[in-house]
Amino acid sequence: MNGFEKYIPFVPQPIENRTWPDNVITQAPVWCSVDLRDGNQALVDPMNMEEKLAMFHMLVDEIGVKEVEIGFPSASDTDYEICRELIEGGHIPDDVTIQVLVQARPHLIKRTFEAIRGAKHVIFHFYNSTSTLQREVVFHTDVEGVKKIATDAADLIYEMSAEAIQSGVNLRYEYSPESFMGTEMDAAVEICAAVLDHLHADAEHPVILNLPTTVENCMPNQFADELEYFIRTLPGRERAIISLHPHNDRGTGVATTEMGLLAGADRVEACLFGNGERTGNVDIITVAMNMHVQGIDCGLDFSHMDRIIELYERCTKMHLPERQPYAGDLVFTAFSGSHQDAINKGFQYMEEAKTGKWMVPYLPIDPTDLGRAYEPVRINSQSGKGGAAFIMNHKFGFDMPKAMHAEFGEIVQRESDKEGVELKPDVLYRLFEEEYLKVDGPYRLISNRLGATVENGVAQSHFYGKLQHKDTVFEVSGDGNGPIDAFFNAIQGERMNRYQFIDYKEHAISQGSDSQAVAYIHLRTADGGDVFGVGMDHNISMASIKAIICAINRGKRIEAAHKQA
């Protein structure tokens, strides 16, 4: 592929004795949602007032975000109006801080102060671009020039803050050297330190220094080097809260965020599902849930994921990809047979071990943590024998014996190959029903009577019944140490008895007074083949006998098919 020669490689920040690779994330950062600003401005159809309010309330009331950037009130009447509605309409909980963004320009700063009057908690976020490229291409200035833009804005904001603070606003400051990733680190430190000085920051009144990867142009580890160098070099680190605002141009926004936290960041600005300009902002859900599955309290609530998805898609008009981490339609799905089998065994192990720990292969998180309907296995031509059995168990309550999995799996595989599409659970049930529950011939049970006696402490079962084979009706009877043994003894001498009994399993398939028993019978044919039958009845003994007849009928059907072949 040609054209690569025109690109200028990123120059890494030299750093000695870096420490961030040995660090471990042990607690969640401060989260700030920028869905209503950065996310909204990237939409084809920006959210209207009703949609913004719905999004705001979901973020703060349901998810638990405590800092929300609500817009750019000096840039548009719409953003100004939403700011006023949130304040005047009483939408903002007392423990939530709204954040407003403004360029480092005097008339816009004044307009923003007008927008926030009456609010309780506000982060006043101002920015100007500092990167080498922006200085050269856009502003035609040097480091001193962009530093002066930043410090002049800081002076004006600090001066105008007095009235707002006196009126009761809990006002905090945030400064972003936009395109931080592309700024020489010594220049970034110089500019940010000057802003801290002009805002009179100290340990009791720290300023948020938001260090954005405005356009992701280096590897995550290189960003972490930049960040560690910046924090080491910044005078008065205690005066600053280090915040990240990662974008996803290289597709590594999550890695950039996590490595940035290792390098010392305290705070993250992000959007639901990674919405935002171009390839988007970092996904707050992925970063938070990555912590959750490491046993860290992420401080946010995503236990109602389906509702979050519904409101997000309705408000943004965006479609959530099926492979979106933690939330996509297919992320808790296994098509591969080996994966399906491992998932099934994982659940069996957890049931037996009872450790209270999540130990299911291929599923890094319990879907119920996200309020998702559990559907880890879906069936297509790549699926294995265990997947279909898993669905029949968890969806419909049929807990087939393991030896039967392969037989039913082959039935499902043939159907999948024939149709060439994913098979939904109702199709699997139809196949199971047709193959096992609706087998009607060549043998049919016309009538029967079961009895039991006890002699000298030994129980004896008795079976009497009428069976039909095609047009012939015949009577059979027999005794045995149980209903199954009695039935097999009853059919001695009939052509039905050319099968060896191998195994038997039974369980209830529903609860309550209307519960039915389901029985599985494993027989072996004269030529060594295995065949299974299933029977259902309110009487467990009759369920077993129905299962035997089903297995014999299926054996006859398979035998006839082999002869035709």
N, C-alpha and C positions, 0 to 999 in steps of 0.2 A: 504494500500500500504506500503510495507516494504522498508527499506533502508534509511529512513529519519534520523536515529540515527547518521549517519556518518557525517552529516553536522554541521558546527560550526555556531551558531547563530551570527548575527551582534550585536556588542556592541554599543549602541547609545552614542552619545556625550552628556554628562551632560551639561545643559545650564539653567541658571536662568533668569527669566523675559524676555523670548523670545518676540520679537516684530513683527517678520515677519507675523504671522497669521492675524494681523490687517492691514497690508499694502494692497494697491490696485495698480495694474499695470495701469499706466496712460500714458505711452509712450513706444515706441518700443525700443528694445536694438539695439546696433550695430550688424549687421548681417555679418557673415562670412560663405561663402559656402565652404565646404570641399568635394564637389562632385568629383573634379578632383584628390584628393589624397585619403582620407579615403574611399569615395564611390567607386572610381575606383579600389583600391587595393582589394576590397571585391568581385569584379566581377569574374565570371567563365572565361569570355573572356574579359580582360581589354580593354579599349577604345584605338583605334589607333589614329594617329595624327589628321586625318580629324574629327573623332568623338569628340576628346578633344577640338578642336578648335570650333566646332559647339556648344558644351556644354558651353564652356567659353563665347562665344558671346551671347548665349541665357541668361545666368546668368547676364551678365553685361549690354547688350544692351536692352534686353526685360524685364527682371525681375527687374533690377536696383540694384543688389548686388554691394557693393562698396569694399568689401574685399573678395578675393578668394584665398584659398590655392590651388596652382596649382600642387603641387607634392612634391616628395622627390628626388630632383635632384642629390643628392650624392649616391642614392641607385641603380639607374638604368640608362642606356643610354637613354631609352625612356623618362623618366621624365626630364633628363638633356636637351634633344632635344626639348621637348615641352616648357621648360622654355626659351631656346634660341630663339625659333620660335616666341613665344609671344612677347619677347622684340625686337628682330631684325626685325620681320615682322610688327611691328607697330599695333599690335592687342589690346594693352592695352590703354583704354581711360585715359586722364590726371587725372581724378578724381577717378580712381580705383587703389587700392593697391593690389599687388600680395603678397602672403604669401608662404614661402618655409619652409619645415620641415626638421629637421636634429637631429639625436641622439647626445647626449653630448659626442662626440668622436672627437679628434683633426683632423684626416685626412678627416673625413666627413665634418667637419665644413669648412675646407679650400676649399674642392671641391665645397661646396655650395656657397661660396663667388665668386668663378669663374663663377658659373652659373648665378648669378644675375647682373653681370657687365653690365652697360648701362641702367639698369632699373631706372624709376623715383621714384616710391614709393614701398618700400619693407618692409614686416614684417618678421624678421628673427626669426623663431620659433624653439626653441630647447627643448629637454625633456630628462628626465631619470625617471625611475620608483622608487617610494618611499614607496610603501605599505609594511606593515608588512610581508605579504605573499611573495612578490617579494624579499624583503631583505633576508628572510630566505631561500627560495627555489632556487632563481635564482642567486643572487649576493653574498650570504654568507657573509653579512656585516651588519653593524649597521647604525643608523641614521647619525653618523659622516661620515661614508663611503659614503653614497649616497649624503650627503650634499657636500662633497668634489668633487664628480663627477660633481655636478651641478655648483659649484663655479669655478672650474677649467675651465669648458666650458664657463662660463660667462666671465672670465678674457680673454680667447682667443678671444672670439667674440668681446668684447669691444676693444681689441687691434687691431684686424683686421678691425674693422669698420671704423677706422680713414681714411684709404685710400678710402674706398667706399664712405664715406660721403664727402670727399674732391673732389671726382670725380663728385659729384652732386646727389648722391642717397639720397633720403629722407628715412633714415633707422630707423626702430623702432624694439624693441625687444619684444619677447614673450617667456615665460617660462612655461612649463607644468610639474608639479609633477605627472607623469603618475600614474594611479590608486589612485588618490587623495582620492576617496571615502573610500578606504581601508587603508588609512594612519591615524595614530593617529594625531589628529588635532594640538596638541602642536608641534609635529614633523614637520607637514606640514608648520606651521607658521614659525618655526625656519629655515627650508630650504628655503622657499620663501623669507623671510626677508633677508637672507644672499645673495641670488641671486640679490635682489634689490640693496643691498649695493655694490656688485661687478660690477653691471651695472651702478652705479652712478645715479640711478633713483631719480627724484624729481618731484614736482607737475607740472613743465613745460615739463618734459620729462618722463612721466609715462611709466612703463613697463606693458605689458599685462600679467597678471597671469591667465593662462588658467587651470581651475580646473576640470579635466575630471572625469566623472563616466565611466571610461574605461571599467569596467565590473559592471553593475548595481547590487549591492548586498545589498541594503537596501531600505526601503520605502521612498517615496519622502519627507515626512515631516521630516524624520531623516536626509536626505541630507540637507534640509533647515536649520535644527539645526546646522549641521556641518558648513555650509557656514556662518551663522550668527556668530557663535563662531569664525570662522577663521577671518572674517572681523573685529570683535571687538578686537581681540587679535593682529592682524598684526600691527607692528610699522609703522607709516607713511602710513596710508590708502590712502592718496592723491597721493602717488607715484605709485599706481597700478590701472590698469583697470581690473576689475574682470570679467573673461570670463568663460562661461560654455561650456562643450563639452560632452553632455549626450549620452549614448548608451541606448539600449532598452531591455536589457536582461530580465527584469522583466515585460516588456510590459508597463512600466510607464514613458518612456522617456519624453513625453510631460508634465506630471504632475511634474516630477523632474525639468524640465526647468522652468515651471511657478512658482513653489515654490522657485526655486533658484533665479528668478528675484524678487520675494517678499522679499527674504532674502538679496538682495543688489547687485546682479550681474548686470553688465553693458552691457554685450556682449554675443552672442550665436553663436557657431559653429555648423552647421547642414547641412543636405543633403536633396535634393529634394525627397519627398515621403519616407523619412526615410531609404534610401539606406545606406549600411555600413556593417561592420563586424558582423557576427552572426545574431542577430535579427535586426541589423541596428543602425544607428545614429538616433538622434531625427529628425523628419520631420519638415523642415523649413516652409513648406506650412501650416501644421496644426497649429503650434505655431503662425505664422503670421496671419492666417485667424481667429483664436480664438480671437486675438486682434481686428481684423477688425469688427467682429460681436458684439464687446463691444463698438463700436464707437471710436476706437483708430486708428489713421493713422499708419499702420504697416510699411510704407515706401517702400514696395515692390509691384510689379504689377503682379498679377495673373489673369488678366482679359482676358487672352487668354489661358485658361487652356487646351483646346483640343490640341493646338499646343505644349504646354509644355509636355503633355503626349506623343504625337507622337514622339517628338525628344528624350525624355527620354527613351522610349521603344526601339527606333531605336539604340541609342548610347550604352545603357547598356545591351540590349538583355533581360531585365527584363520585367515581365508582371505586370501591375498595378492591384491589387485586386479590385474586383467589389465593395467592401465595404470600400475602402480607403477614409478616411475623406476628404470631399470637392471635391474630384476628381474622385472617383470610378463611374462606370457606373450606379450603383443602388442607390447612396446616395440621389438623388433628386426624388426618386420613392416611391410611396405608393401603396402597394397591399391591405392592410387592408381597408375594407369598411368604418369603422368609421374614419380612418385617411384621406381617400379620401374625405369624406364629410366635415371634418374639414378644409382641405386645400381649398376646393372649397369655403366654407363660409368665409375663411380668405381673399381670393381674392375679394369676393363680398364686404366684409366689407371695405377693403382698397379703393375700387372703390367708395364706398358711403361716407366714412369718409374723404378721401383725406387729411390725416394727414401728408403724406410724410414719414411716418415711416413704417418699415417692420413689419407686424403683421399677419403672416401666421402660424397657428399651425403646428407643426411637421417639419417645414422647418426653421432652424435657420438662414439661409442666402438666399438672393435672388440669384438664379442661374445665372442671367444675370450679376451679379458682376464678375463672373468667365468666362463670355463669353460662357456659356453653353446653348445648346438648351433646352428650358424648357420642361420637361416631368415628372411632379411630380406624375402622376398617370399611373400605368400599371395594366393590368387586368389579374387576374387568379381566381382560385376557391374561394379565400378568399376575393375577391373584393365585394364592396357594390354597391348599386343602383346609387350612385352619381358619381362613378368613370368613368363609361362608358359615362354618360352624359357630364362629364367634357371634356373627350377626343373628343367627337363629336363636342363640342363647340370650344375648343381651337385648334383642329387640322383641322376641316372641316367646322366650322362656323355654325353648327346647334345648336341653343340655345333653346333646348326643354323646355317647361314649367315644373316646378318642379313636378307637379302631374304626368307627363309622365315618370319621372326618374325610378320609380319602375317597370313599365311595360317593358321598354327597358332593364332595369337591369336584369329582370328575363330571357329575351331572351338571353342576353349575358351569364348569369350564366349557363343556360342549355348547351350552346355551350362550355363553359369552362369545365364544368363537363364531357361532352362527349369527348372532346379532351385531357383533362388532362394536358394541357400546358398553358403557358402565351399566351394571345391573343394580337396580334399586332394591331395597329390602323387600318391598311387596312382591317383586318378581321372584326373589329367593323363596319367599313363603309359598308362592304359587307352585314353584317347582317341587318344593318339599311336600306340599299337599298332594299334588298329582302323583308323585313318585311313591309316597308312603301312606297317606291317609285316605286316598280314594281308590285304592287298589281293589277291584271288584271282580275277581275271577282269576283262574278258573274255579277255585274253591270258594264257597260262601258258607257262612255259619247261619243256618236257618233258625235253630232254637238250641237251648242248652240249659243244663241244670248243674249247679255246682253244690257240693255238700262236703261236710267234714265230720269225722268221728274221732274219738280218743279212746284207745284201748290200752290198758296197762301203762298209761302215761305217754303213749305214742300217738301222735296225730296222724290221721290218714285222710287224704282228700279224694273225692269221687267226682268224676266228670261223666255226664251223659249229654249227648247232643245229636242233632241232625245236621249233616253237611250236604251241600249240593255241589256236584262236579258237572258242569255243563247242564245236561238235562236229567242227570241221575241224582236222586236223593238217597242217602244212606245214613244209617244210625251207627254211632260209635259210643263206647263207654270204657272207662278204665279207672284204676286206682293208682295212687302214688303218694309220695311223701309231701307233696305240695301240688297246687293247681297246674303248674307247668309239667311236672312229672306225670300227673294223672292224665293230662291231655295227650302227651307223647305216648303213653301206654295205650290210650284209647285208639290212636290211629295206627297202632301196630298192625301189620298185614295189609294196610292200605298203601297206595302209591305215594301218599304224603309222607311216609316215614323214612324216606331215603335221604334224610338230612341229619347231621350230627349237631347236637346242641353245644354251643361254645360258651356263650356268656349272656348275661341278662342285666339290665339296669332299669330303674324306675324312679320317678319323682313326681311330685305334684306340680301342675302347670298353672294353677291359679290358687288364690286364697279364699277362705270363707266357705260357706255351706255349699256353694255351687262348684267347688274345686273339682278338677278332673285329674286323674292319674294318667301319666304317659309312660309306656313301657317300650324298651328297645330290646330286641332279640337278635342275637348273632348266631347264625347257623352256618354250617359248612357242607357244601355239596359233595356228592360222591367222588367228583374229580378234583376235589381239594379247593374249590373256589369258595370265597366268603360272600355271604349275602345277609342283609339286615332287614328287619321288619319293625314297624312302629305301630302301636295300638293305643287308642285313647278311650277311656271309659270312666264313669264315676266310681266303678268298682275296680280296684287294682288287679284283682285276679282276672277279670274279664279283659282288662287292658293288655295283660300278658298274653292271653289266648289270642286276642285279635292281632297282636304283634307277631305271634308264631304263624298264623294264617297269612298275614301280610308277607312275611319273609318267604314262606313256601310259594305263594303266588308270584312273588318277584323272581324267585329262583326258576320257576317254570317259564316265566316270561323271558328271562335271560337265556335259558336253555333253548327256547324256541327261536330266539333271535340268532343264536350261534348256529343252529341247524340251517336257518335260511341263508346265513352268510356263507 
